[in-house]
């Protein structure tokens, strides 16, 4: 399975629902959705926004899997379009919260319990294995920073597509592209640059390969 983190950030590495890229960036995201079999987002992204994971021209892509992962089980439903349009999403959660979440969501979503990862948190490898059983051969990780960190720490990511926007935040404590309790390497996780394209919008489109156990 091919796993790709896709994100846009300020030049100081901040992300969030208030950060939007240009139509070029939006088009890249929609094309990547059309070229992949599933998207996986953290629950905080759903709590802070209203993602539907639509493809080109705003179309909901048939048979494409949309998923969220939550350790707490805090999944908002009221007013969230992902529960109103298209196939019900998958909700990955821990075994302790799965039954209660399944009872609360009913037919609005399919709740999938996950084991814990060896280093803490939920097992992303198990989530990806479930997606593979459903026929997914490629998955987009669409954030946020905690999910990006967990995927990189657990070694399941093949590449990162990053749009560097011509913006700066500077806000202390603002959500970052990748945030967790410890460094991913000693102290950094090295990446290999695959491509770099500057756009007239001032954005820079970067593609990195992530080494697994290298």
C-alpha angles and dihedrals in degrees: 000000000000115000121193129184109211121188147142122222142174117255087262090058099254124146135178146128091285093060114089129176128212125278085267090060092044090051091052091052093048092048091050090052090052090050095049135063102227146010126216122196135177118250091243089064088056092045092051098039145011107253119180098169095228123180132223116334090011094289122153102233112232118240092006113135120235117194143175130195125211131171094187097046090232100146118158116215109171111099095358110135095205088073093047104048132047130354116341111267127241117250114202115199142148123284091250093060101032099089095048093045092048090052093048097046099039111171093353092087144002110245116211120191117220132197120237121267118243092248095045133275126062122320110259089186089061091048091051091047089055091050089050090053087055090055102265115146096171132035134192117214104208100182163188118220096259093054091045089053093048093049092050094044091051091049099236099124123101101179145000124220108197127181109202106206123207091247137100129204110182091183110145111236095013114148113276133210090256124010133170144136098274143021117281092222140005082313100316137036107229120227132194117228111231101174142352125195126179115208130205087246089070091252123128117213111210131186121193132183116222117217116225111213093338 
